[in-house]
Structures are given as C-alpha cells and as structure tokens.
C-alpha cells in the first residue's frame, strides 16, 4: 500500500537530535515534491507551545500543501 511507505523517499532529508526532528536539506525536499525553492513564493510558519514545536513551509496563496521542516513533541 502506497500510504504505508510514502515517507521513504523523504527520510534521508530529515534528522533527529534531542527529541527534535528537522529537515537537513530543504532544497532536496522541494525538488522531490516538484517545486522550485523560491523564497518569494514560500514563507516560514512556526507554531510552538510549552510542549511542542512545528515548522512548515506553506506556499503563498495556498495553491500547494505545506512542506514540513521540524517537529518536536513533549519538550
């Protein structure tokens, strides 16, 4: 089933240290998802609380899904 292994092509672009998972190669992730890395078209969104952190790259205009960059829970 596709949905059980769809993360496989992305796992080399992410690392984990001290409970934080982060993207270590944004350019390659953007290439795999089929988008040009253009800072004028993408913005950085950070959502944090006392227990979690999420960072994504949403595209200006919401034409495409967001690209996850960092996730940390239970911090």
N, C-alpha and C positions, 0 to 999 in steps of 0.2 A: 504494500500500500504506500502510495506516494507521501502522504502526510506523516508517516512514521519516520521517514528518512530525509525530509526536506531540509533539515538543518545541516546535513553532512557537508554540502558544498561551502558552507559559511564557517564551520567550526575552526578552521585554521586562521581565521581573521580575528578571533577573539581569544583573550587570555583571562586567567583568574588569579588574583592575588589578594590575600587577606579578606576573603569573602566578597570581593568586588569583581564582577565580570565586565570587561571592557573591550572595545574594538581596538585592535592594534594596527589596522590597515584600512582606513576609511575609503581610500581610493579604489582598492580592490573590491570592497563590498559594493560600492557604487557601480563598478564595472560589471560585476556578476548580476546585479539586479537590472542592468541595462540602462543606467542613467549616467549622464556626464556629471562629473563633480564640478559644479559651478556655484560658488558662494552667493551669487546674486539670486539664484533660484531656490536655494535651500537655507534654512535657518536652524539654529540650535535651540532645542527646548529641554529644559531641566526641570524635573519635578522631584522635590525632596520633602521628606518629613523627618520626624525623630527616629523612625525605624527603617526607612527605605530611600533609595535613590534610583531614578530612572532618567536616562538621557537619550533623546532621539533626534533624528534629523527629519523634520517634516518639510515637505516641499511647499513653497509659496503658492497659494491658490488651491491647495488640497486636491490636485489632479492625480496624485500618486500616493501610495501608502508611505508611512514614515519608516525610516531606517533606524533600527535600534543600535545604540552605541555602548551604553553602560547600564548595568542592572545590579543593584545590591539590596539585599533584604536582611531584616533582623540585625541592623547595626546599632 
